Amino acid sequence: MFARLRLVQGIVNRTFGFSPRPIFIFTMLGVNRAFGACARAADAVFHPGWRETPLGAPVFIVGNPRSGTTFLHRFMVDQKLGVGFQLWQLLFPYLTARVLVRPFIPLLEHISPARFHASKAHPTSLSSVETDDVLSFFRFVDGLFLYGYFLAWDETDHMPILEAELMVHSPRDFNWLRDCLKRNLLWYRRGGGMADRNVAKLFSMALRPQAALTAFPEGKFLYMVRDPVNVIPSGMSLLAGVLKNALPWDKASPESRARYFERIYLGSLQLYKRFHDAYVAGQLPAERVYVVRYHRLMEDFDVEMRQICAFIGQPLSPELERVIDETARSQRTRKSEHEYNLAEYGLTKERIQKDFAFVYDTFDIPRT
């Protein structure tokens, strides 16, 4: 962890000038890990039953950031098709820690990482249901979050190392995820909820889908795919928005920004390609992986959502039918408020459609 701090602090100093932000972030992560170690020991005494908690049939929503995964994730959790992690629960996955921390959540909002997230697409707070990839980042301080916010700014290209590490660390990451999912189920069951399964969202699974299928043989996977012309600049806008709030963005040279956005672009391309290649090779069984096309979810939400429920074995209650129909009517009239200037990220529509042609062709995505 100290080695990563030195690396990140050096990158930030060279790119933005000195900022104490990485020191603060890593200090908080260190405190969290120390607190977590104590809570883990306490769980063995006060909550020993979590290990025997049946995992059920978890649902994993996979896809590039800004491909509609958050919308589907929050809808399914809101309608109690499964339980998800709120951001504070991702920060404190141990049961003992949750009991101690829960009364202080309003105060912790002032130092929450969510305060840097200013997206209108889906507001974020400690009580928001968020991506489960955060679990591995807070526990191991590596992976795609570290790359996207810091390592991609370095003169050295860390992507080849990152991809290799993700594959090597798959057993570690997925074992940790399984433990956290069990704890989460027990937490909600003790709270009186009908927690039969988790609904999790992990974009990192798109880089290693076969490993995910092997790690969770009882799981069902929903792969969200959306027009890359909309996904890529939206994802870059998300990253840039957080960084502008956290660091002196204007001090980064135009050359550094251009290199950074190019690396994020190529990383997004890999997220699509790894899943695509496994899909066309027949390595992702249809009974375990269902492809959700964003444009169909928006245009025919009722049809698509009923197919998703059938795929995951979710009965359709009258109340769920009503909510699905109401959401379908709302989605058909919804217009996105977001427009992105591709030139700001050194991109053109023609380049994206050419580089991502395999996405359009394989998954039948209309070119807009």
C-alpha positions in Angstrom: 0.0 0.0 0.0 2.9 2.4 0.8 4.5 1.5 -2.6 1.2 2.4 -4.4 1.0 5.7 -2.4 4.5 6.6 -3.5 3.6 5.8 -7.1 0.3 7.7 -7.1 1.8 10.7 -5.3 4.6 10.9 -7.8 2.1 10.7 -10.7 0.0 13.4 -9.2 3.0 15.7 -8.4 4.3 15.4 -12.0 0.8 15.9 -13.6 -0.9 18.4 -11.3 1.7 19.8 -9.0 1.9 18.8 -5.4 -1.5 17.9 -3.8 -2.1 16.3 -0.4 -5.2 14.5 -1.8 -3.5 11.1 -2.4 -2.0 11.1 1.1 -5.4 11.9 2.6 -7.1 9.1 0.5 -4.5 6.5 1.3 -4.6 7.5 5.0 -8.3 7.0 5.0 -7.9 3.6 3.2 -5.3 2.6 5.8 -7.6 3.5 8.7 -10.4 1.7 7.1 -8.3 -1.4 6.6 -7.2 -1.4 10.2 -10.8 -0.9 11.4 -11.8 -3.7 9.1 -9.2 -6.1 10.5 -10.7 -5.5 14.0 -14.3 -5.9 12.7 -13.3 -9.1 10.9 -12.1 -10.5 14.2 -15.2 -9.4 15.9 -17.4 -11.0 13.2 -15.8 -14.3 14.1 -17.1 -13.9 17.6 -20.4 -12.0 17.2 -21.5 -13.1 13.7 -20.0 -16.6 13.1 -23.0 -17.7 11.0 -22.1 -15.6 8.0 -19.9 -18.3 6.5 -22.8 -20.8 6.4 -25.2 -18.3 4.8 -26.4 -19.8 1.5 -25.5 -17.5 -1.4 -28.6 -18.4 -3.4 -28.5 -17.5 -7.1 -26.8 -14.1 -7.3 -27.4 -11.9 -10.4 -24.4 -10.0 -11.8 -24.9 -7.0 -14.0 -21.8 -6.5 -16.2 -20.9 -3.9 -18.8 -18.9 -0.8 -19.5 -19.5 2.2 -17.2 -22.3 4.4 -18.5 -23.9 1.6 -20.5 -27.1 1.6 -18.4 -25.8 -0.8 -15.7 -26.6 1.6 -12.8 -30.2 2.1 -14.0 -30.9 -1.6 -14.2 -29.0 -2.3 -11.0 -31.0 0.3 -8.9 -34.3 -0.7 -10.5 -33.8 -4.4 -9.5 -32.7 -3.5 -6.0 -35.5 -1.0 -5.5 -38.1 -3.6 -6.6 -36.5 -6.2 -4.2 -35.4 -8.6 -7.0 -32.3 -8.9 -4.8 -30.3 -6.9 -2.4 -27.4 -4.6 -3.3 -24.7 -2.7 -1.4 -25.1 0.9 -0.5 -21.8 2.8 -0.7 -21.3 2.9 3.0 -21.8 -0.9 3.1 -19.1 -1.2 0.5 -16.8 0.8 2.7 -17.7 -1.3 5.7 -18.6 -4.8 4.5 -18.0 -6.4 7.9 -21.2 -6.9 10.0 -19.7 -5.6 13.2 -18.4 -2.5 11.5 -21.8 -1.8 10.0 -23.5 -1.9 13.4 -21.0 0.6 14.8 -20.9 2.9 11.8 -24.5 3.1 10.8 -25.5 5.9 13.3 -22.7 8.1 11.9 -23.5 7.9 8.2 -24.9 11.5 8.0 -21.6 12.8 9.5 -19.4 10.6 7.3 -21.0 12.2 4.2 -18.7 15.2 4.7 -15.6 13.0 4.0 -17.3 10.5 1.7 -15.7 9.9 -1.8 -19.2 10.4 -3.2 -18.8 14.2 -2.7 -16.5 14.4 -5.7 -19.2 12.7 -7.9 -21.3 15.4 -9.5 -23.1 13.4 -12.1 -26.7 14.3 -13.0 -27.1 10.8 -14.5 -27.4 9.1 -11.1 -26.7 11.1 -7.9 -24.4 9.4 -5.5 -24.2 9.4 -1.7 -23.2 7.0 1.0 -26.8 5.6 0.9 -26.8 5.1 -2.9 -26.6 1.6 -4.3 -23.3 1.5 -6.1 -20.9 -0.8 -8.1 -19.5 -3.8 -6.2 -16.1 -3.2 -7.8 -15.5 -0.8 -5.0 -15.2 -3.7 -2.6 -12.0 -4.9 -4.2 -10.6 -1.4 -4.5 -11.1 -0.6 -0.8 -9.8 -4.0 0.3 -6.7 -4.3 -2.0 -6.2 -0.8 -3.4 -5.6 -1.9 -6.9 -7.5 -2.7 -10.1 -9.5 -0.5 -12.5 -10.3 2.3 -10.1 -6.7 2.9 -9.3 -5.9 2.9 -13.0 -8.7 5.1 -14.2 -8.2 7.8 -11.6 -4.4 7.8 -11.2 -2.2 5.3 -13.1 -3.5 6.2 -16.5 -1.8 9.7 -16.1 1.7 8.2 -15.7 4.3 8.4 -18.5 4.5 4.6 -18.2 1.6 2.7 -19.7 0.2 0.5 -16.8 -2.6 -1.2 -18.8 -0.6 -4.3 -19.8 0.4 -4.9 -16.1 -3.2 -4.2 -15.0 -4.7 -6.7 -17.3 -2.3 -9.4 -16.3 -2.9 -8.6 -12.6 -6.6 -8.8 -13.0 -6.4 -12.3 -14.3 -3.9 -13.4 -11.6 -6.0 -11.8 -8.9 -9.4 -13.2 -10.1 -9.5 -15.9 -7.4 -8.5 -13.4 -4.7 -11.1 -10.8 -5.9 -14.0 -13.3 -6.4 -13.4 -15.1 -3.1 -13.5 -11.7 -1.3 -16.7 -10.8 -3.3 -18.3 -14.1 -2.3 -17.6 -13.5 1.4 -19.0 -10.0 1.2 -22.1 -11.1 -0.6 -22.8 -13.7 2.1 -22.4 -11.0 4.8 -24.7 -8.7 2.9 -27.4 -11.4 2.7 -27.2 -12.1 6.4 -27.3 -8.3 7.2 -30.6 -7.9 5.3 -32.1 -11.1 6.6 -31.5 -10.0 10.2 -33.1 -6.7 9.4 -36.3 -8.5 8.4 -35.9 -8.3 4.7 -36.6 -11.0 2.2 -33.0 -11.4 1.0 -32.8 -14.5 -1.2 -30.0 -13.2 -3.4 -27.7 -10.4 -4.2 -27.9 -8.2 -7.3 -24.4 -7.0 -8.0 -22.8 -4.7 -10.6 -19.2 -5.2 -11.6 -17.7 -3.7 -14.8 -14.4 -5.5 -14.1 -16.1 -8.8 -14.9 -16.3 -7.8 -18.5 -12.5 -8.2 -18.6 -12.6 -11.7 -17.2 -16.1 -13.2 -17.8 -14.9 -16.9 -17.9 -13.3 -16.5 -14.5 -16.5 -14.9 -13.1 -18.6 -17.8 -14.5 -16.3 -20.3 -12.8 -16.2 -18.4 -9.5 -20.0 -18.2 -9.3 -21.4 -21.3 -10.9 -24.8 -20.6 -9.3 -24.9 -17.0 -10.7 -26.8 -15.5 -13.6 -25.1 -12.7 -15.6 -26.8 -9.8 -17.4 -24.4 -8.1 -19.9 -25.4 -4.5 -20.7 -24.3 -3.2 -24.1 -24.9 0.3 -25.4 -23.8 2.3 -28.4 -20.1 3.1 -27.8 -20.6 6.6 -29.2 -22.7 7.3 -26.1 -20.8 5.2 -23.6 -17.2 6.3 -24.2 -17.5 10.1 -23.8 -20.0 9.7 -21.0 -17.5 7.5 -19.1 -14.7 10.0 -19.8 -16.9 12.8 -18.5 -17.5 10.9 -15.3 -13.8 10.4 -14.6 -12.9 14.0 -15.6 -15.8 15.4 -13.4 -14.5 13.6 -10.3 -10.9 14.6 -11.0 -11.8 18.2 -11.5 -13.4 18.2 -8.1 -10.5 16.4 -6.4 -7.4 17.8 -8.1 -6.2 21.0 -9.8 -7.2 19.8 -13.2 -6.1 23.0 -15.1 -2.5 22.4 -14.1 -2.3 19.2 -16.2 -0.8 19.9 -19.6 -2.8 19.4 -22.8 -0.4 16.6 -23.7 -1.0 14.8 -20.4 -4.8 15.1 -20.8 -4.6 13.8 -24.4 -2.5 10.8 -23.3 -4.9 10.1 -20.4 -8.1 10.2 -22.5 -6.4 8.0 -25.1 -5.6 5.4 -22.5 -9.1 5.5 -21.1 -10.4 5.1 -24.6 -8.2 2.0 -25.2 -9.2 0.6 -21.8 -12.9 0.9 -22.7 -12.2 -0.8 -26.0 -10.6 -3.7 -24.1 -13.6 -3.9 -21.7 -15.9 -4.5 -24.7 -13.4 -6.7 -26.6 -12.7 -9.2 -23.8 -16.3 -10.0 -23.3 -17.1 -10.0 -27.0 -14.3 -12.4 -27.8 -15.5 -14.9 -25.1 -19.1 -14.4 -26.3 -18.4 -15.2 -30.0 -16.1 -18.1 -29.0 -19.1 -19.8 -27.3 -17.5 -19.6 -23.9 -20.4 -17.9 -22.2 -23.4 -20.3 -22.1 -26.8 -18.8 -23.0 -28.4 -20.3 -19.9 -26.1 -18.2 -17.7 -25.5 -15.0 -19.7 -28.2 -12.8 -21.1 -27.4 -9.8 -23.3 -29.4 -6.7 -22.4 -29.3 -4.1 -25.2 -29.7 -0.6 -23.8 -31.8 0.8 -26.7 -34.3 -2.1 -26.2 -34.4 -1.5 -22.5 -35.3 2.1 -23.1 -37.7 1.6 -26.0 -39.4 -1.6 -24.7 -38.6 -1.7 -21.0 -41.7 -3.8 -20.2 -40.8 -6.5 -22.8 -37.1 -6.6 -21.9 -37.7 -6.5 -18.1 -40.1 -9.5 -18.3 -37.5 -11.4 -20.3 -34.9 -10.6 -17.7 -37.2 -11.8 -14.9 -37.8 -15.0 -16.8 -34.0 -15.5 -17.3 -33.2 -15.1 -13.6 -36.3 -17.0 -12.4 -38.1 -14.1 -10.8 -41.9 -14.5 -10.5 -43.9 -11.5 -11.7 -46.2 -10.3 -8.9 -49.1 -7.9 -9.7 -47.1 -5.1 -8.0 -44.0 -5.8 -10.0 -46.0 -6.0 -13.2 -47.5 -2.5 -12.4 -44.1 -1.0 -11.7 -42.6 -2.4 -14.9 -45.5 -1.0 -17.0 -45.2 2.4 -15.4 -41.4 2.5 -15.9 -41.9 1.5 -19.5 -44.2 4.4 -20.1 -41.7 6.8 -18.4 -38.7 5.5 -20.4 -40.4 5.9 -23.8 -40.8 9.7 -23.2 -37.5 10.2 -21.5 -34.8 12.2 -23.2 -31.2 12.3 -22.1 -30.0 15.7 -20.9 -26.4 14.8 -21.7 -24.5 15.9 -24.8 -20.8 15.4 -25.1 -18.2 17.1 -27.2 -16.1 14.3 -28.7 -13.4 16.7 -29.7 -12.8 17.5 -26.0 -11.6 13.9 -25.6 -9.7 13.7 -28.9 -12.3 11.5 -30.5 -14.6 11.5 -33.5 -17.8 9.6 -34.1 -16.2 7.9 -37.1 -13.2 6.6 -35.1 -15.4 5.1 -32.4 -17.8 3.4 -34.9 -14.8 2.0 -36.7 -12.9 0.8 -33.7 -16.0 -0.7 -32.1 -17.5 -2.1 -35.2 -17.5 -5.6 -33.6 -19.8 -4.3 -30.9 -22.4 -3.0 -33.4 -22.2 -6.1 -35.6 -22.3 -8.8 -33.0 -24.8 -7.3 -30.6 -27.0 -5.7 -33.2 -26.6 -2.1 -31.9 -27.9 0.6 -34.2 -25.4 3.2 -35.4 -26.8 6.6 -34.5 
